[in-house]
Amino acid sequence: MSTRPESFPVSFAALGNLLVLAALLIAVLMLAQLQGEGWWLAAPRSGRWFTAGAVVLAYAGAWAWLAARQRRGDHRAPAFASVDAVRVVYASQTGFAHVLANRTAESLAAAGLPVRVQAIDTLRSTDLVEGRALFVVSTTGEGDPPDHALSFVRRVMSQTAALHGLRYAVLALGDREYTQFCAFGQHLDDWLRQHGAQPLFDRVDVDNADESALRHWQHHLGQLGGATDLPDWDTPRYEDWVLAERRCLNPGSVGQPAFHLALRPLAGTLPAWQAGDIAEIGPRNPLAVVGSFIQATGWDPQRRVEWQGSLHPLADVLARVHLPDPAPPRGSDVQAVVDALTALPHREYSIASIPADGALHLLVRRMLRPDGSPGLGSGWLCEYAVPGSTISLRIRENANFHAPSLDQPLILIGNGTGIAGLRAHLKARVAEGARRNWLLFGERQAAHDFFHREELLAWQAQGVLSRLDLAFSRDLPGRRYVQDALRDAGDELRQWVEAGAAIYVCGSLEGMAPGVDAALRDILGAEVLEQLRLDRRYRRDVY
């Protein structure tokens, strides 16, 4: 792993520094020996001067070699780095993007991925031909790139490139007080897409170091590395909500059960949110697991310990953290053990309702780990928490998936639990009388997995859902998915787009999202689809 931010890889830097220091030390010792006594005085004086001079020249040459490497931007991967290492590239004006790039690299390395960090000015166009790259870039002034990124803009972004083998993502840092918010990140994202690079996930824009947007980036990193239990960089500030209702929507399905959840704030006042926003959940360990841990340690569950700056009952803290396995031996210092524990990471879910519903709705599928145990977040929400339980929750604004204008036709495309985010948009538009709405939805079996069936059919009968296209993959011998339904409706899709429609996609990143993207390109053409994206008429919330 190479996570150091210097302008040359760690292995070469360390080797060069050792060479320089060793040469300097030897030269100093030898020169000193010329004035005194030492192990080499047996050599002729002329030979000793020759040796010292050679060492000094070697010392100067080593420094010259390092300086030349730095000037010419020679940043070959260190010998121990994998050829398929993920590049984490930063463009930083004040150092914050640099810090986040290192945190990104640490998260990927913790997930077992080979990774290297480098400044954007050291990047060559040939580095982007294939592989994976994550860009952490800031915007300075009125939409300008950081100073050290100007050379990359002039050398690389001013040229055409064939980047079809590159998969990438962009974390764009900015401040909404400026007109050109996150402009450099957006320009970089546009340039990469236009030259054929494929996004690993959609760009994440960060307003003034907003911690919720940064956690969204971390959420994607966990999925990229296949390690969703990675700790959050910062402690989320949750509020207490109550699980008011839980109901399985697909009994008998060949897939995992999916649950409709209704939550209300413990304080009683429902906060505001918009369709497209996200609920961040703080999961907990099952009571039985916490009880077994406490029994093994012999600790008092009601003992108050310090955690995250305040005192809490021990049992409450143990419910919120990764528990060590095996449990520490009896007699261990409780506070010392607690100090070493890390909090469980948050989970994100699309909000399926609007505030007018009187509750925050989620649609969560219970996921299973490889050993058959329920997943961290879905296990807590779908199995371990009981109605009436307190749920740690906070709402995250997701401006990239907020609604278009009401007079604009809206095409909603999704699969599985992705219907949650689309349902919120439909509810908002129905409430405001917007009638030009088209939903394309895919799942496994119509008899079991037609989520919110009665509601959707009622909207269709009322005329507020102009068109409803369904694809249930397990109901026919040949699998049919939502992207197939989209292709079948290609002529009408073009008509809606020509009439100004926006296209919103919500659901699985693997399979559905690239399949829908390919279908849209085939139907509309690559240039039209790219223009829709630039005009913010093609938006996605995929995971």
N, C-alpha and C positions, 0 to 999 in steps of 0.2 A: 504494500500500500504506500502511496505517496500523497500525503495531504499537506505538505508544507507549501506556503504561498510564495516562496522565493522564485526568482526568475530563472532558476535552473533546478533540475530534479535533485532530490535529497541525496541520492547515491553519489552523483558526481560532485555535488557541493561538499559533502562530507569527505570524500576522497581528496578533493582539491585542497580543502582547508587543512586536512591532516598533512598533506604533502608540504604545504606552505609552512605550517608550524614546525614540522620536523626539520625542514631545510633551514629555517631561521634559527632554531635551537642549535643545530649542529654547527652552523656558521658562526654563531656567537661563541660557542665553546671552542671552536678551532681558533678563532681570532684571539680569544683570551689566552689560549695556550701559547700563542706566539710571544706573549709578554711574560709568560710564566712557565710553570712546569706541568707536565701531563703525560698521559700514556703514549702520546705519539711523538714525543721529543726525540725519540731515537731516530726518527726519519731526518734526512737532511733538511736544513732550513728552507732551501729553495723549493723542495718538494712540498713542504708544509704550506708555503705561500701559494703554490700552484693548486693544491687541494682546496684550500680555503676559497680561493678565487672561483674555482669551479662550482663549489657549493653555493656561493653567493649568486653566481650566474643562474644556477638551477632554481634558486629561490625567486629571482626576478622573472625567470621564464615561467614558473608556475603561476605567479600573479598575472602575467601577461596572458597566459592561456585561459585563465578564469575570466578575465576581463573581456577577452575576445569572444568567448562563449556567450557572455551576457549581452554584448553589443549585437551579435548577429542573431540572437534569439534561437540558438541551437538547443532544443528542448526534447531531445529523444527520451523515450520512456526509460526509466531505470531498468537494469537487467532483470530485477525480480518482479517487475510489473507485468501483468498479463497483457497480451496483445489486444484482448477485448475489454480492457479496463474502461470504465465509464469516465469520460472527461468531465470535470467540473470546472467551468470556465467563469471567471469573474471579471467584471468591469466596475471599478469602485472609485468614487471621487473622494469620499471622506473615510473609507475603510469599512463601512458597514456591510457592503456587498461582499467584501473580502472575508469578514467574519462569518457571514451566512454561508459562503461557499465552503469554508472549512467545516462548519457544522453539518452541511449537506454531505460532505465527503465522509465525515465520521459516522453519520447515520447509515450510509450505504455500506461502509466497511463493517459496521456492526451487523448488517444483514448478510455479510459474507460476500459482498461484491468487490472485485478489484477496482480501484479507483485512483485517479490522479487529479490534482488541482493545478491549474495554471492561469496566468493572467491573459486577458484577451489579446493584448498586444503581442504575445508570443505565438499566437495561433496562426497557422498557415492554412490556405484553402485545401491543401492535400490532407490535412488532418480531419477534414469534414466529409471526406468521400464516403466513409462507412463508419459503422459503430454507433455508439450512443454518447450523447453530450448533453449536459445540463448547464444552462447559462444562468448565472445570477448577476444581473446587471442593473445599475442605477441610472437615473436621468438627472442631469444637472442643468441649472439655469432654465431657459425657456425651451426645453425639449432637446437639449444637447447631450451627446454621449460624454462620459467621463474623459478627462484629458488624455489618459493613456490609451483609451480606446480609439482615438482618432486615426491612428496608423492602421488599425484593423479596418475601419470604415473605408479608408482611402485605398488600402492594398487589396482588400478582399471583397467588401460589400459593394464596391464600385464595379466589380467584374461579374460576368456570368459564371455559373458553376453548376456542375452535375452532382447533386447531393442526394440522389434517389436511394442511396444505401445508408443514409444517416437517419437515426431516430433521435429526437431531441425533446427538450422541454425548456421553458423560459420562466424564471422568477424575476418579475419586473418591479423595481423599487421606485417609488415616486411620492409626490405630495399633491393632493387634489387642490390645494390652494393655487397651484400653477395651472395655466391653461393647457399646456402640453403634458398632461399627467402620464407618466410612464412612457413617454414618447419613444425613447431609445429602445426599450424592451419591445414595444409594439413594432417598431421598424425592423428590428432584428428578427422577430417572429415572422413578419411578413416576408422578409428577404429569404429566410430559410424555407418557408412554405413554397414561395414562388419558384424556387430552384429545386423542388422535388423532395426536400426532407419531410419525413413523416413525424408528426408530433406523438410523443409517448402519452401525453395528456395536454389539455388546453392550458394556455398561458395563465399564470397566477399573478395578478396585479396586487401590489402591497401599498397601501396608503399610509405613509408616515410610520412605518414599522408596525403596522397593525398586527397584533399577535394572533388574531383569529385567521387572517390570511396566511400567516406563516405556518400555523398548524395545518392548514389545508395543504400547503406544500409538503409538510412532513407526512401527512396522510398519503399523498401520492408516492412519496419516497418509500414508505413502508410497503405499499402494494408493488412498487417496482422491484424491491428486493425480496418480496415474498415473506417479509417479517413484520407483520402488522402489530406486533407487541413492542415496537421500539418506543422508548420514552419520549414524551413531549419535551421540546427545548425549554419551554417556560410553563409554569403551573397555570392551567386554565382557571378562571374565576367563575365557578358555576353558581347557579341558584338552585334552590330546592323546589322540585315539582312533585306532583303526586300522580302515580299511575292510576287513572280513573277507570280505564277499560282495556281489556285485551280480548281479542276474538280471532280465532283461526279462520282465514278466508278460503282455504283450499283443502278441506279435509278429503282424504282419499286420493290426493294427487300423487303422481309418481315422483314428483320433486319434493324437496324439503318443505315443511309447513311454513306458511307466511301469515303473519299476524297483523291485524289492524290494532293500533294502540292509540289511546286518547290520554293526553296528559294535561294537567292544569297546575298553575303555579301555586305553591303552598301559601304564598302571601295573598292570593286571591285576585290580584289585578293582572289581567292578561296583557302582556307586552305587545307592542306593534311589530309586525313583520310583513314582508311582501312575498307574493308567490315567487318561487325560485330560491328562497333563502334556505339555510341549512340548520339543523339541530345538532349540536355537539353534545354527546352523552359521556358522562364519566361513569364507566362500568364499575361493578364491584364483584369481589369474590363471593361465592355462595356461602351462606351461613354455616353449612355443614363443614366446608373446607376450613373456614376460620376457626370453628369450634374444635376441629381435630388438631389444628396447629396449636391452639392455646392449651389443649389438653396435653400435647406432647411436651410443651415447654414448662407447664405448670404455672404460667403467669396468671395474674388477676385480670380478667377482661375489662374490669371497670377502672383499673389503674389509669391515671391521667398521665399522658406523655406529650412531649413537645413534638409538633409536626407542622411544618410549613408556617412557623412563626407564632403558633398558638397552641394551647393545651387541648387535648382530645382524649376521650376514652380509648384505651388500647384496642378494644375490639373494633371500633369504628375505623381506626387507622389501618389495622390489618385487613379490613375489607377493601381498602382502596389501593393496596400496594401489591407488587410482585412478592410473593412469599418464598423464602429460601427453601430449597429442598436438598438435603433433609433439614428439619427444623433445628435451630441451635440447641445445644444441650441445656438441661436444667441448670439453673444457677447463673446463666449468662446475664450480662448487664442489659436490661430491657432497653433503656434509652440508647445505648450504644448500638444495639441491633437495629432499632427503629431508625436511627440516623443514617444507617447504611442502606435502607430500603428505598426503592424507586417507585414512584406512583404509576398506577396502571394508565396506559395511554388512552386518549379520548377516541371516540368513534363518531363518524359523521353519517347523518341520514337526511334525505330530502324531506322537507316538510310537505305534507299532503293536504293541508287545509289552509284557510285564511282566518284571521282573527274573528270575523263575523260568525264563524262556526262555534265559538265559545270554548274551544279547546285546540290544542296542538295535536294533529294527527300524524302518525308515522305508519309506514308499511314496511315491516322488517321480516326478512326470511331468516329462520334459524339455520346457521351454518355449523358445520361439524369440522373439527380438527382431524388430522390424519389418524389419531388414536380413537376417534369416534366420540369424543367429548364435545359439548357445545362450544362454539366460539366465544370469545371474551365478551364482546358487546351484545351479540344476538342471544347468547346464552343467558345473560343477565336480564335482558328485556323480555325475552320470549319464554323463559323457563323459571329462572330463580326468583326474580322479583314477583311478588303477588300484588293484585289490585289493592291499592291503599299504600303501597310501598313508596318511600321517598326516592326520587330519581334526580341525580345531579345533571343539570341541563343548562346550556346557554345557547342563544340564537346567534348565528353568524350570518351577516349580510353577504349575499352572493350576487353582487351587482352585475356580473357577467351573464346571469341567467334571469334577470328581471324582465318584465313583460314589455312588448312593443306597445305602440299607441293603440287605443281601442278601435280606431277606424281602420287599422291594418289587419288584413286576413292573417290567420295564424295556423300553421301546420305543425302538429305535435306528433313526434315519432318516438316510440320507446318500447322496451320489453321488460318483463318481470316486474320487480319492485320499482323500476323506473317510472311506472305509472303514477307513483306518489307525487313527484315533482310536476308532472303534466296535469294531474288532477287539481292541484292548487291553482295552476294557470286557468284551467277551465272554470273552476269555481269563481275566480276573480272576474273573468270576462262575462260569465253568465250573470253575476250580480250587477254588472254595469251595462248589460244589454247588448254586448258585442256578439253577433250571431255568425260571423264568418270564421268558424272553427272546424278544423279537420283533424281527427285523431287516427293514427295508425299504430296498432298495439299487437305485440306478439307474446305468446306464452306457450305452455306445453299442451294442455287439454282444455277444451272449451267447457266441459262438464265440471271441471274442478278449479281451473286457474283463470277464469274470467273475472279478475278482480274488479269490485265495484260495478258489477254487471247492471243491477237495477238502476243505479244512478246514471250510468252512461246511456242506457237505452231510453231512460226518461228524457234526458237532454236531447237525444236524437229525435224522439217523438215530438218534443216541443219546438224543434227547429233551431235550437241554439247550438247544436252539434251538427253542422251541415253534412258532414260525411264521417262515417266510421268504418275503417277497414281493419280486419282482424286476421291474424295468422297463428294457428295453433299447430305447432310442429309435430306433435305426436298423434294427431287425429287422422293423418293420411299416410299411406305407405311411403310416399316420397316426402321428405321433410320440407316444410314451407315456413319461411321465416318472414319477419316484418320487412326486410329489405326486398323480398320477393313480392310482397303486397305492394310495395312502393313502385317497383318496376311495372307491375300490372296496371298501375294508375298513372303511368308516365305522362300521357297526354294531358290529363287534368292537372297534374302537378305543374307542368309548364304554364298552363293557363293561370293558375293561382299565383305563381311567381311573377308572371308578367303583370298581374293585377296588384303587385306590391306586397305579396305575402312574405312573412318571416317564417323561418323553419327552426324549430326547437327540438333537440334530441336529448333524451334522458334514459339512462340504463347502463348496460354492461359495456365496459371498455373493450373487452375481448369478444370478438365475434360480431355482436350487433353494431357497435359504433363504426368500425371500419367497413362493415358490409353495407351499412346505410350510406356512408360517405362515398363508397365506390358506386353504388346505385345512383346517387345524386349526380355524380360526375358523368356517368353514362347518359343520364336523362337530360341534364341541363348543359353539359359541357364544362370542362375544367375552368375556362375563363369566367363563365357566368357564376359558377359556384364560388370561385375565389372573390369575385366582386361582391357576392352576397355576404361573404365573411367580412370583407373590408367595410361593408356598409352596416355591419352588425345585424344583418338579417338572417344569419346562419349561426346559431349558438348551440352549445352543447354542455350538458352536465353529466359526464360519464365517469364511471368508477370501476 
